[in-house]
Amino acid sequence: MQQPYSDALLPSRHGGVEPSGAGETASQLLPQSAGSASNVSQLRITEIFFSLQGETRHIGLPTVFIRLTGCPLRCAYCDTTYAFTGGQNMSMAEILKQVAEYAPRYVTVTGGEPLAQKNCLALLVALCDAGYEVSLETGGALDISQVDARVMRVLDIKTPASGEAEKNRWENLPLLTMHDEIKFVLCDENDYQWARQILQQHHLAEKCPVLFSPAHGTLNATQLAGWILRDRLPVRMQLQLHKLLWDNVPGH
């Protein structure tokens, strides 16, 4: 069974990556139970904030973001490296209380890689039960089969230039429905041609909406738009609204 991430990548309470054997063990950080909210332990949270959704079909909508700490991937273009380590332990009740203070309609659980913490599953259930419209942003390397069906799963497919394409869990694709979305972050024309091949090979547009996004500051957005139009691809191109507005400052 694939482990969410090794002890060598566990976040330190004081920042920085602790070596294997230091600080919390994986079993301490990632409790095994994913049961009801009243029975689960704490989650490690990097930040909870209120902003505009910068991506997906909900782009532009006011949303509460819950960013979980830790990630087993190290994508070349990662824009949330500050979520690899640190964070604070919060109980389910504390998380729900903080979310409720914003009185949102939409809540997004993101990371890092939120599914690397098994209690993320129970958090998603609790948020849905509280009446929110919930989305999950996941890197595509971990199993999504146990995610509550009410949750919109936004699944990344990692391209060659990400450096993590070999981590894609292809078994996730048959689990997707039109309620979900697939996202490709593209760094260059090779990434685009690779994504185009995957799109066609797996008939992705028939499974759910597909998003093509240029890696911020790496691939020219106008160029990507031209490729999509030239090849008549059945995808939605998106720019990351939060980066245009706030230049990727944490908390937005």
C-alpha positions as CSV (number, residue, x, y, z in Angstrom):
1,M,0.0,0.0,0.0
2,Q,1.3,3.4,-0.9
3,Q,2.1,5.5,2.1
4,P,0.8,9.1,2.1
5,Y,4.3,10.4,2.8
6,S,7.4,9.3,4.6
7,D,8.5,10.5,8.0
8,A,11.3,12.3,6.2
9,L,8.7,14.7,4.9
10,L,6.7,15.3,8.0
11,P,6.1,19.0,8.9
12,S,7.9,20.3,12.0
13,R,5.9,22.4,14.5
14,H,8.6,25.0,14.2
15,G,9.0,25.0,10.4
16,G,11.6,23.2,8.3
17,V,11.6,19.6,7.4
18,E,12.6,17.3,10.2
19,P,14.7,14.2,9.4
20,S,13.3,10.8,9.6
21,G,12.6,9.8,13.2
22,A,12.3,13.4,14.4
23,G,9.1,15.0,15.8
24,E,5.8,13.2,15.1
25,T,5.7,9.8,13.4
26,A,3.5,9.3,10.4
27,S,1.0,7.4,12.5
28,Q,0.7,10.3,14.9
29,L,0.2,12.9,12.2
30,L,-2.1,10.7,10.1
31,P,-4.7,9.0,12.4
32,Q,-6.0,5.8,10.9
33,S,-9.7,6.4,11.6
34,A,-11.8,8.3,9.1
35,G,-15.0,7.9,10.9
36,S,-17.5,10.5,12.2
37,A,-16.3,14.0,13.2
38,S,-16.8,13.2,16.9
39,N,-14.4,10.3,16.8
40,V,-11.5,11.6,14.8
41,S,-8.3,13.3,16.0
42,Q,-6.9,16.6,14.9
43,L,-5.7,17.6,11.5
44,R,-2.6,19.7,10.7
45,I,-3.7,23.0,9.2
46,T,-1.6,25.6,7.5
47,E,-4.2,28.2,7.1
48,I,-8.0,28.9,6.9
49,F,-8.9,32.0,4.9
50,F,-11.7,33.7,3.0
51,S,-11.1,34.7,-0.6
52,L,-12.3,34.4,-4.2
53,Q,-12.1,31.0,-5.8
54,G,-9.3,31.4,-8.4
55,E,-10.0,28.3,-10.4
56,T,-12.6,25.7,-11.5
57,R,-16.2,26.3,-12.4
58,H,-16.6,28.3,-9.2
59,I,-14.0,30.9,-10.2
60,G,-14.7,34.3,-8.7
61,L,-17.1,33.0,-6.0
62,P,-16.4,33.9,-2.4
63,T,-15.0,30.7,-0.7
64,V,-13.4,29.6,2.5
65,F,-10.2,27.7,1.9
66,I,-8.9,25.1,4.4
67,R,-5.3,24.4,3.6
68,L,-3.9,21.2,5.1
69,T,-0.2,20.8,5.8
70,G,2.0,18.2,4.1
71,C,2.4,16.8,0.6
72,P,4.1,13.7,-0.9
73,L,4.8,15.5,-4.2
74,R,7.4,18.2,-5.1
75,C,6.1,19.7,-8.3
76,A,8.6,22.0,-10.1
77,Y,6.0,24.8,-10.3
78,C,4.5,24.4,-6.8
79,D,3.1,27.7,-5.5
80,T,2.3,26.6,-1.9
81,T,5.7,25.2,-0.7
82,Y,5.0,27.0,2.6
83,A,2.4,24.2,3.2
84,F,4.9,21.4,3.1
85,T,5.8,22.0,6.8
86,G,4.7,23.8,9.9
87,G,1.0,24.3,10.4
88,Q,-1.0,23.7,13.7
89,N,-3.1,20.9,15.0
90,M,-6.8,21.8,15.0
91,S,-9.7,19.7,16.1
92,M,-12.7,19.1,13.8
93,A,-14.8,21.4,16.0
94,E,-12.2,24.2,15.8
95,I,-12.1,24.0,12.1
96,L,-15.8,24.0,11.6
97,K,-16.2,26.9,14.0
98,Q,-13.6,29.0,12.1
99,V,-15.3,28.2,8.8
100,A,-18.7,29.1,10.1
101,E,-17.5,32.6,11.1
102,Y,-17.3,33.5,7.4
103,A,-20.9,32.2,6.7
104,P,-19.8,30.9,3.4
105,R,-21.7,28.9,0.7
106,Y,-18.5,27.4,-0.8
107,V,-15.6,25.6,1.0
108,T,-12.5,24.3,-0.6
109,V,-10.2,21.8,1.1
110,T,-6.7,22.1,-0.4
111,G,-3.1,21.7,0.5
112,G,-0.4,20.6,0.2
113,E,-2.1,17.3,-0.5
114,P,-5.2,17.1,1.8
115,L,-5.7,13.4,1.2
116,A,-2.3,12.7,2.8
117,Q,-4.0,13.2,6.1
118,K,-6.6,10.4,6.4
119,N,-8.8,12.5,8.7
120,C,-9.4,14.7,5.6
121,L,-12.1,12.2,4.6
122,A,-14.1,12.9,7.8
123,L,-13.5,16.6,7.5
124,L,-15.1,16.5,4.0
125,V,-18.1,14.6,5.4
126,A,-18.5,17.1,8.3
127,L,-18.4,20.1,5.9
128,C,-21.0,18.5,3.6
129,D,-23.2,17.7,6.6
130,A,-23.0,21.3,7.7
131,G,-24.6,22.4,4.4
132,Y,-21.6,23.8,2.5
133,E,-20.9,23.2,-1.2
134,V,-17.5,21.5,-0.8
135,S,-14.7,21.0,-3.3
136,L,-11.4,19.1,-2.8
137,E,-8.2,20.0,-4.6
138,T,-6.0,16.9,-4.9
139,G,-2.7,16.3,-6.7
140,G,-3.9,13.0,-8.3
141,A,-1.3,10.7,-6.6
142,L,-3.6,9.3,-3.9
143,D,-6.8,7.3,-3.9
144,I,-10.0,9.4,-4.2
145,S,-12.5,6.4,-4.0
146,Q,-13.4,7.1,-0.3
147,V,-14.2,10.8,-0.8
148,D,-17.8,11.7,0.0
149,A,-19.9,11.7,-3.2
150,R,-21.2,15.2,-2.4
151,V,-17.7,16.7,-2.8
152,M,-16.5,18.1,-6.1
153,R,-13.1,16.5,-6.7
154,V,-10.7,18.6,-8.6
155,L,-8.1,16.1,-9.7
156,D,-4.7,17.2,-11.0
157,I,-3.0,15.1,-13.7
158,K,0.7,15.9,-13.4
159,T,2.6,16.6,-16.7
160,P,6.2,15.7,-17.5
161,A,7.5,19.2,-16.7
162,S,6.0,18.9,-13.2
163,G,8.6,16.3,-12.4
164,E,5.9,14.1,-10.8
165,A,4.1,12.5,-13.8
166,E,5.1,9.0,-12.7
167,K,3.0,9.6,-9.5
168,N,-0.3,9.9,-11.3
169,R,-2.8,7.4,-10.0
170,W,-4.6,6.4,-13.2
171,E,-7.0,4.2,-11.3
172,N,-8.7,7.4,-10.2
173,L,-10.0,8.3,-13.6
174,P,-12.8,5.8,-13.8
175,L,-14.1,7.1,-10.5
176,L,-14.8,10.6,-11.8
177,T,-18.2,11.9,-12.7
178,M,-19.5,15.1,-14.3
179,H,-19.6,16.6,-10.8
180,D,-15.8,16.6,-10.7
181,E,-13.1,18.3,-12.7
182,I,-9.6,17.4,-14.1
183,K,-6.9,20.0,-14.2
184,F,-3.6,20.0,-16.2
185,V,-1.0,22.7,-15.3
186,L,1.2,23.1,-18.4
187,C,4.7,24.4,-18.5
188,D,5.6,24.2,-22.2
189,E,4.5,22.8,-25.6
190,N,5.7,19.3,-24.7
191,D,3.4,19.3,-21.7
192,Y,0.5,20.5,-23.9
193,Q,1.0,17.7,-26.5
194,W,1.3,15.2,-23.7
195,A,-1.9,16.4,-22.1
196,R,-3.7,16.4,-25.4
197,Q,-2.7,12.8,-25.9
198,I,-3.9,11.9,-22.4
199,L,-7.2,13.8,-23.0
200,Q,-7.9,11.7,-26.1
201,Q,-6.5,8.4,-24.9
202,H,-8.7,8.4,-21.8
203,H,-11.7,10.2,-23.3
204,L,-11.5,12.7,-20.4
205,A,-13.9,15.2,-21.7
206,E,-16.6,12.6,-21.6
207,K,-15.9,12.0,-17.9
208,C,-16.0,15.5,-16.5
209,P,-14.9,19.1,-17.4
210,V,-11.2,19.4,-18.2
211,L,-9.1,22.5,-17.4
212,F,-5.9,23.5,-19.1
213,S,-4.0,26.1,-17.1
214,P,-0.6,27.7,-18.0
215,A,2.0,27.5,-15.2
216,H,2.1,31.0,-13.9
217,G,5.2,32.9,-15.2
218,T,6.3,29.9,-17.2
219,L,4.0,29.3,-20.2
220,N,2.6,32.3,-22.1
221,A,-1.2,32.2,-21.7
222,T,-1.9,33.6,-25.2
223,Q,0.2,30.9,-26.7
224,L,-1.7,28.2,-24.8
225,A,-5.0,29.7,-26.0
226,G,-3.8,29.6,-29.6
227,W,-2.9,25.9,-29.3
228,I,-6.3,25.0,-27.8
229,L,-8.2,26.8,-30.5
230,R,-6.0,25.4,-33.3
231,D,-6.6,21.8,-32.1
232,R,-10.3,22.3,-31.3
233,L,-9.8,20.8,-27.9
234,P,-12.9,20.3,-25.7
235,V,-11.3,21.9,-22.6
236,R,-11.7,25.0,-20.6
237,M,-8.6,27.3,-20.4
238,Q,-8.2,29.0,-17.1
239,L,-6.0,31.6,-15.5
240,Q,-5.5,31.7,-11.8
241,L,-7.6,34.6,-10.7
242,H,-6.0,34.9,-7.2
243,K,-2.6,35.3,-8.8
244,L,-3.8,38.1,-11.0
245,L,-5.4,39.9,-8.1
246,W,-2.9,39.2,-5.2
247,D,0.2,37.7,-6.9
248,N,-0.1,34.5,-4.9
249,V,0.3,36.1,-1.5
250,P,-0.6,33.5,1.2
251,G,-4.1,34.0,2.6
252,H,-5.6,34.7,-0.8
